[in-house]
Amino acid sequence: MPAASPWWTPDVHADRRGFLLGRNRIQAALRGFFAARDFVEVDTATLQVSPGNEAHLHAFATSAINHDGSTAPLYLHTSPEFACKKLLAAGEERIACFAHVYRNRERGPLHHPEFTMLEWYRAGENYETLMADCAAILALAAETGGAKQLTYRDRQADPFAEPERITVAEAFDRFAGIDLLASIDRTGDTDRDRLADALRSAGLRVAEDDTWADLFSRVIVEKVEPNLGHGRATILYEYPIAEAALARPTRHDPRVAERFELYACGVELANAFGELTDPTEQRRRFQMEMTEKTRVYGETYPLDEDFLAALAIMPQASGSALGFDRLVMLATGAPRIDHVIWAPVAETDPHDGGRA
């Protein structure tokens, strides 16, 4: 089959241009949204000493060459989160950031190795406030894009309707018939075998080397996510502590955390936390994540010691990360993420010397 024409050919660009102009309008509207609420827009550095410490996120690595010729490892960040939280520690109270972020091993209709993350943080405010922010952002993006419905493939969601709210435990029960919390004790420790038995009873595959986290993810991907964000957006909240490395526990149940994700049309759009500010606990969780990364992928990333030090003086806060390109896709009806990125990263062919 002949190769597809590059994005920069006039005919391909003409097909994409309406989506791209919609992107610009939506970005301008969101900048106005945050400015009207007294947020300061910040611009964070892309190069960081740590790209993030979640087991299944993969970074692009590089190195800095010092004046004496020595080198030091650096990474393109997977999120501006560490830098934004340092700014909260510095005294900022409401900040928003449109950041180009980089994730390796990710490419497809909803994934691109370089994409735009919209992150915003509220010091001294709870994560329920971010749920209201997300609902308002969906409505504003649709209104600006001229869409009465958010669409992706054959799915639609009303962006002006109040999002459905469902806990992760409720979703496991409703969509898989599984009692998730029965596999988690009051310390947050998980019982792999108990969850495995529940998956088998629900007719789901269980492998001998599956961890509790593997089993949790299988239920989310196969049973829960396909049912979210139909007709209206869904807020899936109160993730298990083991699946919320940067979030604080809820006050009413130490097994679950102040974490939610926003879905529309079956697409994950945002991930939000009531932020963990205990540096000792954060270090412990990061070390657990990096142990898992080493087990699964044979690699690890360093911890950002400045970030952990900043947590000690960071105020209580809540923060959200939203995939801006995905939001634009749903609000403009674009079929793929690269249709709403002005200059997509070329996909290289290993058999032609790297030429796209």
N, C-alpha and C positions, 0 to 999 in steps of 0.2 A: 504494500500500500504506500502511496506517496506520502511524504511527511506533511503535516499540517503547516499552513503558512504562518510565519512569525507574527507576533502581535503587532509589530511596527509596520506591516504592510497596510496600505491605505484602506483596502476593503475590510480587513479584520478590524482595524481601528474604527472604521465607520460603524461597524456592528456593535462595538463596545462603548462608543463615545457617550451615548445617552445614559448608560449606567454610571460612567465615570463622572459626568456632570451632576448626576443625582448624588453621587458620593460627596462631591464638593458642597452641594447645598445642605446635605445632612450634617456634614462636619461643621459648617458655619452655624447651623441652627443649634447644634449641641454646644458649641463654644458659647453661644449666647445664653443657653440654658444654664450653664455653670456660672457664667459671669453674673447673671441676674440673681444668683444665690450666694454671691460673695465668695466664690472659689477663686483661687489664684492658679492660673495655668503654669505648670512647671515643665522644664525640659531636662531630662536626665541623660547621663552618659550611657552610651551603648556598651562600651568596654568596661568589664567588671572583673574583680578578682575571683568571684564565684558567679556562675550563671543562674544559680538557684539549686536547691537541694531536695528535689522530689525525684523519687526513684525512676520514674518512667518518662521524665523529660530529658531530651537529648540536646546538647549544645554544640555550637561551632567554636572550636578552640583556635587560638592564635598565641603569639608571644610578643612581649615588648623587648626591644633591644636597648639596653642601658648604655650610658655614655662610655663605660669601660668595656663594652662588648659583651657583657653578660646578658643573659636572657631571663625573663620571668613570664610564667604562663598568664594569659588573660583569656577571657571568654566574651562572646557576644551574648548579652543578657537574654534570657527567655521571658523576662518580665521586668518592668521598672520598679517592682515592689520593694526591693531592698533599699534603693535610693529614695523612694517616696517616704518610706518609714523613717529613714534618717532625717528627712526634712520635717517630719512630724516631731521627731526628737529635738530638732533645732528650734521649734516653736511655731511652725506653720499649723494652721487649724483646719483649713479646708483647701485641698489641693486637687487638681485634675491634670491629667497628662495624656496626650496622644503620643504613644511611643512606638517606633518601629522595633519589633522584637523578632527573635530568630530561634527556630526550633528545627533541629536536624531530624532526619528519618520521617519527615511529615510532608506529604504531597498528595493531593486528591481534590475532588470537587469542593470539599470544605476545609482543606488544609493547604498551606503554602509555607515554604521555608522561611520567608520573611513576610510579616504581616503587621497590621496596626492594632495595638492594644489600647483601649481607652480605660484608664484606671482613675478612680477618684476615692478620696479618703475624707472622713469626717471625724475629727477629734472630739471626744466627749459625747458622741451620739451612737445609738445602738444600731444593730444591723437590720432591724425592721425598717429603719429610715431608708436604708439602701433598697429594700424591696419596693418602697414607694417611688424612689428614684428610677428604678428599672421600669416600672409601669409607665411613668411619665416619659421616659426616653423612648420606649417602644412607640407610644402614641405620637410623639414629636417626629420621630424618624419617618413613620408612615405618612403623617400629614405633609411633611416636607417633600417626601418622595412622590406624593400624589396617589398613595395606595390606600384603598379601602380595606384591603386584607394583606397580611403578610403571607407570602407564598414560597414554598420550596417543593419542587416536583409536584406530587399530587396532593400536598397537604396545605391547609390554610389555617390561619389564626387571626382572630379579630384583635387588632392592636389597641383598640379603644376600650375593650372589656377588662374588668378587674381580673388580674391573673388568679388562677386556681392556686391554692397553697396545699401541699401535701408533704408530710414528713417522709423520710427515707424508709422508716419502719412501716408506715402505712402503705407505702408503695410496694414494698416487698410482700406484704400480706395481700394487697389488692390484686397485684398482677402476677404473683408467683405462688401465693399461698404459703409463704415462708415467714416464720417468727424470727426476724433478724436479731432482736435484742436478747433473745434466749442464748445467743452465742457470744455475748459480751458481758463481762462482769463489772462490778461497780468501780473497779480500778481502770477500766478501759481495756483490759486484757481480753483477747479473743480466743474462742474455742473452735479450732479448725474442724475437728471431727464432728462436732455438733452441727456446724453449718453444712458440712459435706453430706451428712445424713439427710438434712432438710432439702438439699438440692436433689439428691437421688429420689426422694419422695415426690418432688415436683417434676421429675422426669428430665432433669438437666444432667449433662455430662459432668463427671468428676474424675480427674486424673490423680494418680497416686502422689505425684509431686506438686499438686496444687496447694498453695498456701491459702490461708483465710482470705487474704487480699485478692488472690486470683479468683476465688469463688464469689466473693462480693462483686467484683468487676463483671463476672460472667452474668450474674443476675441483672445488674444494672444495664449491661449492653443488650442482652437477649430478651429480657422481660419488661424492664422498666422504661428505658429511654424511648422505645418505639411507641409508647402510649402517652408521651408527654407533649404538651403544647399543641393539641388538636382543638380547633374551635376557638380557643383562647390560649394565652401563655400559661405556663405552669412554673411555679416556684417550688423546687424540691429542696427541703431544708432539714436541719438536724441530722447531719451526717455523723456516722460513728467517729469517735475520737481517733481511731486508727486510720481514718481516711480524711483527716483534717489537720495536717501537720502544722499549719500556721494559725489555727483558730483556737479560741478559748472554749472550755466546756460550758454548756448551758448551766444556768443556776438550778434548774429543776431536775436535771438528770446528768450525772457525771459520765455516763456512757456515750453521750452524744455532744456534738460541738455546735457552736454558732457558725455554721457554714450553710450557704444555700447556693443552688445553681438555677439559672433562668433558662427555660426552654421555650421555643416557639417553632411550630411545624416540625417537631421532632429534632430540632437542631439546638445544641447547647450554645447559648449566647454569652452567659456571664457566670462568674464564680466569685462569691463574696464571703467575707469573714467578719465576725467580731474578733478583732485581732488579739492574738496571744502576745503578752508583753513580759512574760517571765523568761529571762535569758537562759536560765539553767534548764528549764523544761524545753525551751526551743532548741537548745544544743542537743539535748537527749533525743528529741524527735528527729532532728537533722541527721544525727549519727545513725539512728535506726534506718532512716531512708537510704543513706549511703551504704549501709551494710546490705540492704536489699538490692541496691543498684549493682554492687559488686557481685552479689550472688547471681543475679540474672544476666547482667551485661558484661561483667568483668572489668568495670571501670568505676571511677568515683570522681566527685568534684570537691574542691576544698570548701571549707566553711569561711564565710565572710566575718572575720572577727570584729571588724568595725560595726557591722550590722548587729551582732549580738551585744556589743557594748552599748549601742544606741538604744536597744530595747529597754535597757535598765532605766532610761530617763524618758522614754516615749510615753505620752499620755494614753489612757484608754481611748480606743478609736475603732472605727469600722471602715472597711475598704472593699471595693469591688473592681474586678477586671472584666471588661467586656470586649469580645472580639468584634471590633468595629467593622471589618470587612464583611463578616457574616451578617451583621445587622443591615448593612447596605444591600447585600444580596437579597435578603428577605423583603426589604422595603421597596426595592426596584424591580424585583422579579428576575434578577440575573440568575442564570443556571449554574454558574461556577464561580469560585472565589477569584480566579484570575481575570474574570470579566470586570471586576470592580477595583482592580489594582492597576494604576496608571502604567507602570512598567514592570511586568511580572519577571521573576527570576527564570531564566531559561532552564529548561530541563535538559540535562546533558545526557549524551549517549556514550556509555563506556567503550563502545566499539569504534568510535570515530575520532578518538583523540580529545574528547571533551567538547567538541562543537555541538551546539544545540540543534 
